Amino acid sequence: MSVRRLLIANRGEIAVRVARAARELGIAPLGIYSEADAAAYHLRFMDDALCVGPAPAADSYLNSEAVVAAGRTLRADAVHPGYGFLSERPHFAQAVADAGMLFVGPTPRAMRAMGSKIEAKRLVRARGVPVLPGYDGDEQSPAQLRVQAQLIGTPLLIKASAGGGGRGMRVVDDLAQFDAALESAKREALAAFGDDTVLLERYLHDPRHIEIQIIADEHGKTLYLGERECSIQRRHQKVLEESPSPVLSPELRAAIGGSAVAAAESAGYTNAGTVEFMLDEDGRYYFLEMNARLQVEHPVTELTYGVDLVHLQIAVANGEPLRLSQETIAPRGHAIEVRLYAEDPASGFLPASGTLARWRMPEGPGIRVDAGAAEGDEVSIFYDPMLAKIVAWGVDRGAAIARLTAALDATEVAGVKTNLPFLRWLARDEWFRQGRTTTGFLTERLHPEQFALESLPEGALAAAAALVLAERPPFRIAEIGVPLALRHGDRTYRIYADRDGDGWRARGDLTGTLQIARNGDLIDVRHDGRRTSATGSVDAEGVMLAFDGASYDFVFAAPPSPADLHHGGASAGEGQRTLSAPMPGKILKVAVSAGATVEERQLLVVLEAMKMEHRIEAPGAARVVAVKVREGELVTAGAPLVELENARS
């Protein structure tokens, strides 16, 4: 059976990535979506798609019956699960097969064997693969587990057998805390996976996390495609992955690769998968688990080894033999991947949501971006917050780091908080650049206050003000120049800008001279001689700014109170005031006539200057005594426009 129509049972960047690979092979990509994803980015890459349920993943992307039904309706002859969601669910793989479609992944039997950490350890141990000392027995009573914990000693790791992603895991340094840790781990495992079975193993402090990419066909050939180092993790979640590892010699790579092949063969594994190991400081490695699916970090293997893993997956699913040989597989250069998340480092990396008001991904030689979103997209609260993967390749590790650093500097996101400042910090960290990466890296290097909320940088405020001045002032009051009221967070910044030659002079919460040059979204500001560059946009609501690796949102606040301006017009007698032109320009509109009564901030005149329209508004309730200009008239700076009389006079 040859795949012609492929249902991609996923969303986000992995759905886009698989769809592109399918199209390259002449296969029609088909999609699914939840009600919340009706306008999602990944649907733009599908030939056809069906809704599989409401927004919650449990009712849509995890609803195997709905997904299989969508495959039938769309006339798919194969299903690719991506990663996450149903990708490692044996019952889903079986349901796909029962529906007459190919499952692009391992068999349900192999998935079950490797889906249980206990069963997996037993299988690989029988093949001579090193495993950590521990307990993976069937007897799961607290008393038995406590006895085994005493035999293993501390530090000890309690780990959910059915789990992943750090859930159902607890480290025990003191056996006096074992019972409480066990109860907590079991409770979390049951809630997350519906299975509270745990295993115990010796805990390694600060090991390296090394994983081996394997691919196996249905004709008895299993190959390993090198390793990925995934040691930099936060809460057991990978942050950065690279290939090859900075510390593996060719001999150690061959040894650990051979163990990965043995582990896969122990379960009769076919298709792509990843065998994970822990590597201690003495170069000893131990089997951790096997992921029976494509990994998030597979692009670093593709760039380093010159393969397309999705193409290989589809070929294997089609029953084709692998044309690669182990002898010809060798790393070429170095690749590093980071994950761009919608999360706020300043708030403990809490997930963020909102609309991507600005989205600029890096380009250039050696740069690959697997994105799951585009400008204008809504970032939902319902799903994983990963927005994109940014990957850099170089002829060696130093070149890859240099490209990654430049790529992150060129990345711009506004409208939604992201971990971009954290990634930029990481790419420049001295230990990372030296290859001193272990699972404890962030514990040692990342301080809790590293990205704590700070006062607004003056450069960001100057750039935001410059964007407004270069775009279109939101309002104008009397002859005071351009008053800006920009709210960021809990504070409103009030700035008053007057023309000063070919620039501006600011006072209020931002003081000094501003020289502004704009090129599209790029704004270049010289603030009292200090240069600031940023990118952003202005709309009716406010300013969205990308500055120095962070994004800032400003909302237009209420116009400044005339009582606060400290800049009166010319006096025309008791209770009278003449409003004058703040700069040379052309009168586009006269909105009032003599004798009219006006309210505070009511439009009086529209003045065109610097290709922008400036509103001249009433500073308070008043009666119009006289209008000194007419529409179409050219006026000089300081020319009288409207004479007002205080309404209480």
Steps between C-alpha positions, in 0.01 A plus 500: 500500500642838402409811697312753288292690757650556845298611801718698741348449843653803664525878497763773516850481358519121479185487289652759266830314485337165415271664244797650320679164491187330368460754222864451400420132449190572295270404788190705583523631860172493693438672831286508809414789729304585810235771514761731652733428206258573218738766367823337618825539308547129428177486299657720231721206405225240464310398190196436717417488870221414742404622845532225761342667800494785751805694617616276788753248367323214679192569288680550169864415432492220758166365382626196310157407367447846354849505348460158339156602370656812349754280324226287351296801389802664338589172326843482662699184446752579776524696825804680637457583871781755535605515865294546814125448497430146368849429364591239763156354566493132390121499486508783247756326281283190511184696420674651196600154379152362566358780284715386209757781521876479547638636825823690437677383811578187699262210547259503793693207654833684491331813627358313798835342580685831499213701642547328834829607654498183710449268202751698295771463766439128521524458123817702451671350804454157344685631191795620707413869490626676818223612736514690825481299823141504616173317544240434229309212656126432489457527876397861547400516864645795693672256738676315216600823327637633829713188546635528146576868554713409801691245291562748218595787730496872433487706295200315360257572218134397513368491144159429350520194277249629246604861498728759358570871506600495865151414628487236769870550579647578842860515619560371854820605677389385845306175553305673778316683219446187289138427600382854429686509168358162398145605578544822302658325199227234487224756529646709217562194282143378544359840409726543197515147357226301670766268646678550832762226448847630579856378478797594715852565383821654619499871430801648323587855599575719199534236228478576132183405315596325177249359256557288191285529189418160350316395186395140430332347198282190468784301344717461808722807467535737796733800479601776738540855369730641763412670823338816624602660827195629685653574839378859537158449652257686720269289715598193296393678180764544230598855412791461259618201298813452295668242282759367537562510876803707601640208702437178305801346333449288186559189714240600761258599225534154344453328837192695605362479146539123507311490830220708348469255211491209746229676700287555190545143382400368843147626430491412130489870430441647153489859370662799673561515873737639760685313772595721794800452727661671796876552482697547822820697542709184460354425158271219618158501337169353614173435317227743601204438270394475137269745326297318238449796269668789322664739747454876520875539451531284188612795281848505656551140388371581153741792460800316642446170322344620175180297525128570499351294779140552391586377151662195659197443722266498203730273302511249786121517539476422129701182562812626324845386617740759638762593242740641758783301652652551844849537354404805295320685781724765655447850641569799278540823692292593803136599555327662798127544558316722746129504567318832482215490751213734580605537860625784715847454657433801723204319658658163564449384139122499532328427166373805315219551252379772271537616141833496318508864397851465361678186380840515335697176476870488407628402157835430341755225435485217750176622661185288516175608664218254559214732594146431605370856488505821299438867557143568601443151640339449837707306753254277680494408866394146413821351357874477540651851490778416252483741206805399296832320498802700391789285378850608399757289315872572467815322391586458870343576837644851518359590160160358594493702824594817312219445251252418775591817690454715190175321413353566845605864481310525170185340643219738590171415668253748645149474636574184698768450762764244395814342640713678238698702761581174676614332176723796416656481844551125464673529161752741656558312824866418558439148632278414205760625256760286676275192473462474880141383473332259741145453621586734787618777269208737550488435874855629524500767233150648493420722796132547588531877466679480165193612308305654784279791405703816488418865442442586137832565321531861392596381152171313467302806607695720257438254215128477580465877505698525176273248329195706589663825390609339174158346440204708609453672834187363667373844607608859533401752764530870437844615389712289734655288226425129506386365837549125544349287773633144477401243757734204556407265780365699792666828408405772256787693343414858399721665243468835326693534174560829316665546164867590532650562157487167316444311823297517819555616854330287763405587856306324770582133568746507210726800461753609241529525125378230262631452147280243325555295187249239394527227238188287494467332838851602604532814711839655565512761778779722620400604849735775619759348269453140619384270223210258554358263241177306525221363286131525550171639388233746604127447477191662646555331835868560560855396419652154463876508532785251471806642676823344622367144493173572676154609390311791650137592460385857560136602510392854422375644826255787534637830366691709754293737701533860379553597861820294499647645183658813647504648153238765448398677183517872441269701721234699319352667803326391820380140465612482138766289331634477146613160377789522255662266248773285658687475167473612139230320307180502301152530647309193385183554697328760713248322719345799685374847430484819703237493771503123538523338841757221528582236758836390631704314233248586226666529159559854384745484211693236310851607402707303248873504567778249422249299294298444819174636623508672837186562699465833675250442781332719758688504830172534688136605473492833318327729249665564164562874474667491160648264243819649360561258209318339214527157339787469251694785656875465561608619844829558676598373841331713765230631269168556685239237420202532734412750770307352795318647796472304821149362532480634856594855396 
